[in-house]
Amino acid sequence: MTLSVAEFATAKQAANDLLDALGLTAYQFEVAPDSDQWVVHVECAIDEGWMSTHFGVEADLLQQSTKDPEVRERLLASWRKQLQACRKDTATPTLT
């Protein structure tokens, strides 16, 4: 996969937005190109410490997730399964 800096930045931001939407307590991540997909590496807090995992995402789906709500929801559902062991924020936001 040949990438421009802008494509890499877009993929990283899209992954960040999806991970934020999952409400994980603490995590860090990287996005790396691999042939025709992105590989997302995630380390997240679990009850016993930290876990590390990675999974592939079709390149066009990651980009589409920023504009297409159906694609975004599909990726969120998939990533939620991949990251189900990660601790989630349980605080309810306060409206002022």
N, C-alpha and C positions, 0 to 999 in steps of 0.2 A: 504494500500500500504506500504510494507516494503522497506525502502530505505537505501542505503549506503550514506556516505558523498559525494562520487564522483558523484552519481546519482543526488543528490540534487544540487551540484555545477554545473553540466552539465545543468540541467533544468534552473537554475537561469541565467547562461550565455546565454543560448539559448533565454530565454525571453528578456534579456537585449539587445541582438543583434537585435531581432525583433523590440523592442520598439525604439532603435536607428535608425533603418531603416525607421521608420515612420516619423522621423524628428520632434518630439514633442518639443515645446519650453522649457518646464520645466515639469518634472515628477519625481515621485518616485514610486517604486513598490516592491511587495513581491510575492514570489511564495510559495504556500503551497500544500502539498499532500492531496488528498481527494479521498478515495477508489481507483478507477482505472484511476484517472485523476489528473491534476494539477489545482489549482485555482490561477489565476493571479489577484492580487489586485493592482489597479493603481490609483494614485492620480495625476491629471495633471492640468496645468494652463488652464483656459478658460477666455473669455473676462470679465466675472463678478467676477473672483477670482479663485477658485479651485473646481474641482469636483472629486468625488470618485466613482469608479465602480469596479466590479470584474466579471470574466467570467471563465468558465472551458475550459481546453484544454486536449485532450486525451494525456496520458503520452507518448505513442510511437510517436505521431505526433510532439510533442515538441522536442523530441530527434532527429527525422528524419529531422527536419527543418535545422539542422546544416550541413546536408550532401546532402539533396535532394532539388534541386531548385524548383521543382513543389510543394512540401509540403510547403516550405518556402513561396512561392507566395500565396498559398491558405490561410495559416495562416495570412500573411500580409493583404490580402483582408478582412478577417474576423475581424481582430483586428482593421483595419482602420475604419470599420463600427462601431465597439464598441466604438472607441475613436474619432469619427468624431467631437465632440464638443471641443476637446482639441486644443489649439493653436499650429500652426506648424511654424517651422523656415521657413522664406521666403528668407533668404539671399542666394544669389548664390555664390558658392565657386569661388575664384579667382585662376586661374591657373598661376603658375610662371615658 
